[in-house]
């Protein structure tokens, strides 16, 4: 079967600051399909100047689209274009997994693949090709004779080593220009699932609370492939929490150093893991880690407890000191707009971010993504169902103590206050700052004034 897989144009914080990464999820699905003898093409509309309305869909037997919340509207437009050419459309990803019936009732989508897609997609393609009963395919939703049908959930992939590496040969790798310390950066995923189940995150619902990991040997094999075949000297591990098992991290570090690779790398971690495992941090530094992303979220202990983050404000300071001791840059994530948060608490978080002083700071407004416990608890408080606005930079929840207008001012103040300090602006550069802020005020003028030592919008 001839299959086209489409990555729609992104609307998120990372895209707005110029971080464009290969769609590894589609790469995995493509690799599984190719191994089974199918012809697959990937179109990444984030980096390829393709007109989805005029794409030659007629050259394919099936069109698959990767969908998250902010890209849901444009995904439907792509699906509509494919349907005009008489092509069946299958979609997958977090948003449609949790809103499968709503998606199918648009009439623009034929099948929804729920949760992890590799084995489900292959099974669906086989049944379509052979004309077998689709109700035998686990993990899909569809409309049959006008009735919504959801087959039983498929099991999560347990043996991640058995999956082929993503089909990077089908991606325009030269167009992904994200770098780490000026080195072109590849991406990898070495585990799936997250046991923390934070109320604002859908990862645990989409990939399960059981943490599943690839073997260290399999990880090193892919690293060697990227190092030797493609010449990468930097890699980002995109696991939700790469350091969940410190012993595994130590083994990966040992393997990297044992190979003698000149490799820089990047990963996600947690405050408590960093504080409890100084030896792990030291080995990470020796093996080439150059930056770590940490979700500090709030400077208010009340807010941290409310959102189920299970972290201590005091430990955050200790974690940053440990990382700085080993010359590891910190990318800190902060969130404002929790249900019972006040302006004073938000300003406390802004001051906390400046006190921690990570190398980069990402501020976002708490956003209730479908599939999260947060979404279920605030459905009657939603300000909009315009999914394009669910990118983390706009108020979505009606709060009791902070108005939407004030929330917009506070998120803007957070960025201005953090980045418009001489040392920070000097190190990162004015172009970086304007690129960053452009995503927040791209259609509005924002005159500034000094207030209590901070730049704030008028």
Secondary structure as UniProt FT lines:
FT   STRAND          2..7
FT   HELIX           13..16
FT   TURN            17..18
FT   HELIX           24..35
FT   TURN            36..37
FT   STRAND          39..44
FT   TURN            45..47
FT   HELIX           52..54
FT   HELIX           57..59
FT   STRAND          62..66
FT   TURN            70..71
FT   HELIX           72..84
FT   TURN            85..86
FT   STRAND          88..92
FT   HELIX           94..98
FT   HELIX           100..104
FT   TURN            105..106
FT   STRAND          111..113
FT   HELIX           118..130
FT   HELIX           134..136
FT   TURN            138..139
FT   STRAND          140..144
FT   TURN            145..146
FT   STRAND          147..150
FT   HELIX           160..162
FT   HELIX           168..170
FT   HELIX           173..175
FT   STRAND          179..180
FT   TURN            181..182
FT   STRAND          183..184
FT   STRAND          186..188
FT   STRAND          191..192
FT   TURN            199..200
FT   HELIX           203..207
FT   STRAND          212..213
FT   HELIX           216..229
FT   STRAND          234..237
FT   TURN            240..243
FT   HELIX           246..259
FT   STRAND          264..269
FT   HELIX           271..276
FT   HELIX           278..287
FT   STRAND          289..297
FT   HELIX           301..306
FT   TURN            307..308
FT   HELIX           313..325
FT   TURN            326..327
FT   STRAND          329..336
FT   TURN            339..340
FT   HELIX           343..356
FT   STRAND          360..365
FT   TURN            370..371
FT   HELIX           373..378
FT   HELIX           379..381
FT   HELIX           387..389
FT   HELIX           404..419
FT   HELIX           422..428
FT   HELIX           430..438
FT   TURN            439..440
FT   TURN            442..443
FT   STRAND          448..451
FT   TURN            452..453
FT   STRAND          454..457
//
